Amino acid sequence: MSSDTPPALYAPQEPIFPRKVKGFFRTFKWWIMAVTLGIYYLTPWLRWDRGPSLPDQAVLIDMANRRFYFFWIEIWSHEFYFVAGLLIMAGLGLFLFTSALGRVWCGYACPQTVWTDLFILVERWIEGDRNARVRLWNGKWTLRKWRLRLTKWIVWLFIAVATGGAWVFYFADAPTLLSNFLTFSAHPAAYLTIAILTATTFVFGGFMREQVCIYMCPWPRIQAAMMDPDTITVAYREWRGEDRKNSEAVKAGAPQGDCIDCMACVNVCPVGIDIRDGQQMECITCALCIDACDDVMARIGKPRGLIDYIALSDEEAERAGAAPKKLMSHILRARTMLYTAVWMLIGVGLVYALFVRSDIEMTVSPVRNPTYVLQSDGSIRNIYDVRLRNKLGEEREFHLSLTSDENLRIELGGRDNLLSFTAPADTTVLQRVYVTARPQDPAASLARTDLRLWVEDLGNEDKASQSTIFNGRESK
């Protein structure tokens, strides 16, 4: 039996101090960060008028009333298939973008990436750029170091609290909940949720950073199944850059490639890898190394694109001196088109289901204990519970009726021979319904008689119905 020590499953974290860089991809990432954080923090404060009886928060997950509001769209708990459809679309979208452009989600829009970018920006504002942060890290704990660190941590904590608070605001009216927070009258669950989200944001964005991507996120392990030689991803044109300026081969007289070993690509990498070592699980394809390398190539008079978004299938042609394929030829291929078609099919189905759904819904539940009631005059009565959902934002009056091949009479419990009742706005009403067959009617003696209960909105004449069974004397 071998006594060799097994390899470690976790590598100790090495401090990473990404250098500031300018370029197209860095600017693009700034815009994405600003837009996504703006949407996240501001959305709970948007208002949408739904009427006096409904909440006016534009986006609200109303857990107490089991409702989800998104501007003019209202999703009830029994309509969870809409949420499931959106989750499926999100998954397919992730597959689509990964197949076409690698880990583009991770590099630009993943919450861990966005908040880490924000935390690094704060760190750079307070402690300085890469060299200053390295000196501070290696220096002794002086008063200045304590002041800079505490300032940075306080700003991080403020961002983390705002992040946790914004999340909670999606589940309750934001102005009311904020007032309750400030007066310490909010529910303890709200404080606990904010505390947990504050802690995770503070730790993940400030300290763990790339460790979350490498050890906690499953996507780096899954992405290989989504990618193929035609996937566009960030890569180093080794056939153009080698041999490097400081390599032994160049020192021995071999021709030098375009790479001058300036380490700019490594110094800007937020996960601390060297893209020149080839494709790596840690790479999130943020493309900052492209900006850094392009800047160096421009200053030394070399063509840009030593590090670039390229496809593995172009390698052989480029080594031979041919031009790479056009970008769209890599994106528009069978796999990505299949993902797109399925994604659009689900989306169209959800939109169709959203627009054809009725504003009123009913369910009919026969009361089975007893199966029927024998009246003193010999008539047979069946009892039903009718649940009616009024999805409109105003109180409506509804009329109940039935259709059947047999002669059956209908009554509403507690309505004094009236067949109309009122349903408040955006609520579910339970109505007890009695259906009776006279002794001489065939339905009284038959085991089962089919019937259909109808409900009509007297305001707009919308109707809903459900079939059920009337049980006679011969039923068992």
C-alpha positions in Angstrom: 0.0 0.0 0.0 1.4 3.4 -1.0 2.3 5.8 1.7 2.2 8.8 -0.6 0.1 11.7 0.8 -3.1 12.2 -1.2 -3.3 15.5 -3.1 -5.0 18.3 -1.3 -8.6 19.0 -2.3 -8.4 22.6 -1.3 -5.5 25.0 -2.0 -4.8 27.8 0.5 -6.0 31.2 -0.8 -3.3 33.3 -2.3 -3.9 37.1 -2.1 -4.8 38.6 -5.5 -4.5 42.3 -6.3 -5.9 43.0 -9.7 -4.4 46.0 -11.5 -6.6 48.7 -12.9 -7.1 48.4 -16.7 -8.9 50.4 -19.3 -10.4 49.1 -22.5 -13.6 48.1 -24.3 -14.3 45.0 -22.1 -13.6 46.9 -18.8 -16.0 49.7 -19.9 -18.6 47.1 -20.9 -18.3 45.4 -17.5 -18.7 48.8 -15.8 -22.0 49.4 -17.7 -23.3 45.9 -16.9 -22.4 46.4 -13.2 -24.2 49.8 -13.1 -27.3 48.5 -14.9 -27.7 45.3 -12.9 -27.0 46.9 -9.5 -29.3 49.8 -10.4 -32.1 47.3 -11.3 -31.5 45.3 -8.1 -31.4 48.3 -5.7 -34.1 50.5 -7.3 -36.8 48.0 -8.4 -38.5 47.6 -5.0 -39.2 51.3 -4.9 -41.0 51.5 -8.3 -44.8 51.9 -8.0 -47.6 50.5 -10.1 -51.2 51.4 -9.7 -53.4 48.3 -9.5 -56.4 49.8 -7.7 -57.2 50.7 -4.1 -57.4 47.1 -2.9 -54.1 45.8 -4.3 -50.4 46.6 -3.4 -48.8 49.4 -5.6 -45.3 48.0 -5.5 -44.3 47.2 -9.1 -42.4 44.0 -8.3 -43.6 42.2 -5.2 -43.4 38.6 -4.0 -46.4 38.6 -1.6 -45.8 35.4 0.4 -48.6 36.1 2.9 -51.2 36.2 0.1 -49.3 33.7 -2.1 -49.1 36.1 -5.0 -46.3 37.5 -7.3 -46.7 40.9 -8.9 -44.6 42.1 -11.8 -45.9 45.4 -13.1 -49.2 44.6 -14.8 -48.7 40.8 -14.4 -50.1 39.0 -11.4 -49.2 35.3 -10.8 -51.2 33.3 -8.3 -49.8 30.4 -6.3 -51.6 27.8 -8.5 -49.9 29.4 -11.5 -46.4 28.4 -10.5 -45.9 26.9 -13.9 -45.1 30.5 -15.1 -42.2 30.7 -12.6 -41.1 27.1 -13.5 -41.1 28.1 -17.2 -39.0 31.2 -16.5 -36.5 29.1 -14.5 -36.3 26.6 -17.4 -35.7 29.5 -19.8 -33.0 30.9 -17.6 -31.2 27.5 -17.6 -31.5 27.1 -21.4 -30.3 30.7 -21.8 -27.2 29.8 -19.7 -26.6 26.7 -21.8 -27.0 28.8 -25.0 -24.6 31.6 -24.0 -22.0 29.1 -22.7 -22.2 27.0 -25.9 -21.7 30.2 -28.0 -19.4 32.4 -25.9 -18.1 30.3 -23.0 -18.5 31.5 -19.4 -19.8 34.9 -20.5 -22.4 34.8 -17.7 -19.7 34.3 -15.1 -17.5 37.0 -16.5 -20.1 39.8 -16.8 -23.4 39.2 -15.1 -23.0 36.6 -12.3 -23.9 38.3 -8.9 -20.6 37.0 -7.4 -18.7 38.7 -10.3 -20.7 42.0 -10.1 -20.4 42.4 -6.3 -16.7 41.4 -6.3 -16.1 44.0 -9.0 -17.8 46.6 -6.8 -15.8 45.5 -3.7 -12.5 45.7 -5.7 -13.4 49.1 -6.9 -13.9 50.3 -3.4 -10.7 48.7 -2.3 -8.8 50.5 -5.2 -10.4 53.8 -4.2 -9.3 53.5 -0.6 -6.0 51.6 -0.7 -4.7 52.5 -4.2 -3.9 50.4 -7.3 -2.1 47.0 -7.4 1.4 48.1 -6.2 0.0 50.2 -3.4 -2.2 47.3 -2.2 0.6 44.8 -2.4 2.9 47.1 -0.3 0.0 47.6 2.2 -0.6 43.8 2.5 3.1 43.1 3.1 3.6 46.0 5.5 3.3 46.1 9.2 0.0 46.9 11.0 0.6 50.7 11.4 -2.1 53.3 12.2 -2.4 54.1 8.5 -3.0 50.4 7.6 -5.6 50.1 10.3 -7.3 53.3 9.1 -7.4 52.2 5.5 -8.6 48.7 6.3 -11.3 49.8 8.6 -12.5 52.4 6.1 -12.7 49.7 3.4 -14.5 47.3 5.6 -17.0 49.9 6.7 -17.8 50.7 3.1 -18.1 47.0 2.3 -20.4 46.5 5.2 -22.6 49.4 4.0 -22.9 47.8 0.6 -23.6 44.4 2.2 -26.4 45.8 4.3 -27.9 47.6 1.3 -27.7 44.3 -0.6 -29.5 42.3 2.1 -32.0 45.1 2.7 -32.9 45.4 -1.0 -33.6 41.6 -1.2 -36.0 41.8 1.7 -37.8 44.7 0.1 -38.9 42.5 -2.7 -41.1 40.5 -0.2 -42.9 43.4 1.5 -43.9 47.0 0.7 -40.5 48.7 0.6 -41.4 52.1 2.2 -43.4 50.5 5.0 -40.7 47.9 5.7 -38.0 50.5 5.8 -40.0 52.6 8.3 -40.4 49.5 10.4 -36.7 48.8 10.3 -35.8 52.2 11.4 -38.3 52.1 14.3 -37.2 48.5 15.2 -40.8 47.2 14.7 -40.1 44.9 11.8 -40.6 41.1 12.1 -37.5 39.3 13.5 -37.4 37.2 10.3 -36.6 40.3 8.3 -33.7 41.3 10.6 -32.4 37.7 10.5 -32.6 37.6 6.7 -30.8 40.9 6.3 -28.1 39.7 8.7 -27.5 36.5 6.8 -27.4 38.2 3.4 -25.2 41.0 4.8 -22.7 38.5 6.1 -22.6 36.4 2.9 -22.2 39.4 0.7 -19.5 40.9 2.9 -17.5 37.6 3.1 -18.0 36.4 -0.5 -17.4 39.7 -2.2 -14.7 41.0 0.1 -12.6 38.0 1.2 -13.5 34.7 -0.6 -14.0 36.2 -4.1 -12.4 33.7 -6.6 -12.7 30.9 -4.0 -16.5 31.0 -4.5 -16.1 30.5 -8.2 -13.5 27.7 -7.8 -14.8 25.7 -4.9 -18.4 26.6 -4.3 -19.9 27.1 -7.8 -20.7 24.0 -9.8 -20.7 25.7 -13.1 -16.9 25.5 -13.8 -17.3 21.7 -13.7 -20.4 21.7 -15.9 -19.3 24.1 -18.5 -17.1 21.6 -20.3 -20.2 19.7 -21.4 -21.6 22.9 -22.9 -18.5 23.9 -24.9 -17.0 22.5 -28.1 -14.2 23.5 -30.5 -16.5 26.2 -32.1 -17.2 27.9 -28.8 -15.9 31.5 -28.7 -13.8 32.0 -25.5 -10.9 34.0 -24.2 -7.6 32.4 -25.2 -4.0 33.2 -25.9 -2.7 32.9 -29.5 0.3 30.7 -28.5 1.4 30.3 -32.2 1.8 34.0 -32.4 3.2 34.9 -28.9 5.8 32.2 -28.5 8.7 32.1 -27.9 8.4 34.7 -25.2 10.9 37.5 -24.7 12.4 36.1 -21.5 12.3 32.4 -22.5 15.4 30.2 -22.6 14.8 29.6 -26.3 15.0 33.3 -27.2 18.0 33.7 -25.0 19.6 30.9 -27.0 18.9 32.8 -30.3 15.4 31.6 -31.3 13.0 34.1 -33.0 11.0 36.0 -30.5 7.2 36.0 -30.6 4.9 38.9 -29.8 4.6 38.2 -26.1 7.1 40.3 -24.2 6.5 38.7 -20.8 5.2 41.9 -19.3 2.7 40.0 -17.1 0.0 42.6 -17.7 -2.6 39.8 -18.4 -1.8 38.1 -15.1 -1.8 41.3 -13.1 -5.3 42.3 -14.1 -6.9 38.8 -13.7 -9.4 38.8 -10.9 -8.8 35.0 -10.3 -5.0 35.2 -10.5 -4.4 32.8 -13.4 -2.1 33.1 -16.4 -4.2 32.8 -19.6 -1.1 31.9 -21.5 -1.2 28.5 -19.8 -4.2 27.5 -21.8 -7.9 26.9 -20.9 -8.4 26.6 -17.1 -11.3 25.9 -14.9 -10.7 29.0 -12.9 -11.1 31.4 -15.9 -14.4 33.3 -15.9 -13.7 34.9 -19.3 -14.0 38.4 -18.0 -11.8 39.5 -20.9 -9.8 42.0 -18.8 -6.6 40.3 -20.0 -7.6 41.2 -23.6 -7.8 44.9 -22.7 -4.4 44.7 -20.9 -2.7 42.8 -23.7 -4.2 45.0 -26.4 -2.9 48.1 -24.6 0.6 46.6 -24.5 0.6 45.5 -28.1 -0.5 49.0 -29.2 2.4 50.6 -27.3 5.0 48.3 -28.7 3.6 48.5 -32.3 2.3 45.0 -32.5 -1.1 43.9 -33.9 -3.8 43.6 -31.3 -5.5 40.3 -30.5 -2.6 38.3 -29.0 -5.2 37.5 -26.3 -8.7 37.5 -27.8 -12.1 35.9 -28.0 -11.3 33.0 -30.4 -12.5 29.4 -31.1 -10.3 26.4 -30.9 -11.4 25.3 -34.3 -9.7 28.3 -35.8 -6.3 27.4 -34.4 -5.1 25.2 -37.3 -6.1 27.8 -40.0 -4.5 30.7 -38.1 -1.3 28.8 -37.6 -1.2 28.4 -41.4 -1.7 32.1 -41.8 -5.4 32.1 -42.8 -7.9 34.5 -41.3 -10.2 33.2 -38.6 -13.8 32.5 -39.4 -16.4 35.2 -38.8 -17.8 35.4 -35.4 -21.4 34.6 -36.4 -20.3 31.4 -38.2 -19.3 30.1 -34.7 -22.4 31.3 -33.0 -25.0 30.2 -35.5 -24.5 26.5 -35.6 -26.8 23.5 -34.9 -26.3 23.4 -31.1 -26.9 27.1 -30.4 -29.8 27.2 -32.9 -31.5 24.2 -31.1 -31.1 25.9 -27.7 -32.5 29.2 -29.2 -35.5 27.4 -30.8 -36.4 25.6 -27.5 -35.9 28.7 -25.5 -38.2 30.7 -27.8 -40.8 28.0 -27.9 -41.0 28.0 -24.1 -41.2 31.8 -24.1 -43.9 31.9 -26.7 -45.9 29.3 -24.8 -45.6 31.3 -21.5 -46.7 34.5 -23.2 -49.7 32.7 -24.9 -50.7 31.1 -21.6 -50.5 34.5 -19.9 -52.8 36.3 -22.3 -55.4 33.5 -22.7 -55.9 32.9 -19.0 -59.2 34.0 -17.6 -59.8 36.7 -15.0 -62.1 34.3 -13.1 -61.4 30.7 -12.2 -63.6 28.2 -10.3 -63.2 24.8 -8.7 -66.1 22.5 -7.7 -65.7 20.1 -4.8 -68.7 17.8 -4.1 -69.4 17.2 -0.4 -69.1 13.4 0.0 -70.2 13.0 3.6 -73.1 12.3 3.1 -73.1 11.5 -0.7 -76.6 12.9 -0.9 -79.3 14.2 1.5 -82.9 12.8 1.4 -85.4 15.7 2.0 -88.7 15.3 3.9 -90.6 15.6 0.6 -88.6 12.8 -1.0 -86.3 15.0 -3.1 -82.6 14.4 -3.3 -80.1 17.1 -2.5 -76.3 17.2 -3.3 -74.0 19.7 -1.7 -71.0 21.3 -3.4 -68.3 23.8 -2.4 -67.5 26.2 -5.2 -64.3 28.2 -4.9 -64.2 31.3 -7.2 -61.1 33.3 -7.8 -61.7 36.9 -8.8 -58.4 38.0 -10.4 -59.6 41.5 -11.2 -58.6 44.5 -9.1 -62.1 45.5 -8.2 -65.1 43.9 -6.5 -67.3 42.0 -9.0 -70.8 40.4 -8.9 -71.2 36.9 -10.2 -74.2 34.8 -11.2 -74.2 31.0 -10.7 -76.2 28.5 -12.9 -76.1 24.9 -14.0 -76.7 23.0 -17.2 -77.8 19.3 -17.3 -79.9 16.9 -19.4 -82.0 16.4 -16.3 -84.3 18.7 -14.4 -82.2 20.0 -11.5 -82.6 23.0 -9.2 -79.8 25.1 -7.8 -79.6 27.2 -4.6 -76.9 29.2 -3.0 -76.3 28.7 0.7 -77.3 31.8 2.7 -78.6 33.7 -0.3 -82.4 33.4 0.1 -83.1 32.0 -3.3 -80.7 34.5 -5.0 -78.2 33.0 -7.5 -75.8 36.0 -7.4 -73.0 36.8 -5.0 -70.2 39.3 -4.7 -66.5 38.5 -4.7 -64.0 41.1 -3.4 -61.1 42.2 -5.6 -58.2 39.8 -6.1 -59.6 37.2 -3.6 -60.9 33.6 -3.5 -64.5 33.1 -2.3 -65.9 29.9 -1.0 -69.6 29.5 -1.8 -71.8 26.5 -0.6 -74.1 25.4 -3.4 -77.1 23.0 -3.2 -78.5 21.1 -6.2 -81.8 19.3 -5.8 -83.8 16.7 -7.8 -87.5 16.3 -7.1 -88.9 12.8 -6.3 -90.4 12.4 -9.8 -87.3 13.5 -11.6 -85.1 10.8 -13.2 -82.0 12.2 -11.6 -83.4 11.5 -8.1 -83.3 7.7 -8.8 -80.3 7.5 -11.1 -76.9 6.6 -9.6 -75.2 9.5 -11.4 -76.2 12.5 -13.5 -73.8 14.7 -15.3 -74.1 18.4 -14.8 -72.0 21.6 -15.3 -71.9 24.5 -12.9 -71.4 28.0 -14.5 -70.3 31.3 -13.1 -70.7 34.5 -15.0 -69.2 37.9 -14.3 -72.2 40.3 -14.6 -69.9 43.2 -15.3 -68.2 41.9 -18.5 -70.1 38.7 -19.1 -66.9 36.5 -18.7 -67.8 32.9 -17.9 -66.1 29.9 -16.2 -67.4 26.4 -15.7 -66.6 23.0 -14.4 -68.4 19.7 -14.8 -69.3 17.5 -11.9 -71.7 14.6 -10.9 -75.1 14.6 -9.2 -75.6 11.5 -7.0 -79.1 9.9 -6.8 -80.6 7.1 -4.6 -78.8 4.3 -6.5 -75.3 5.8 -5.9 -73.0 3.9 -3.6 
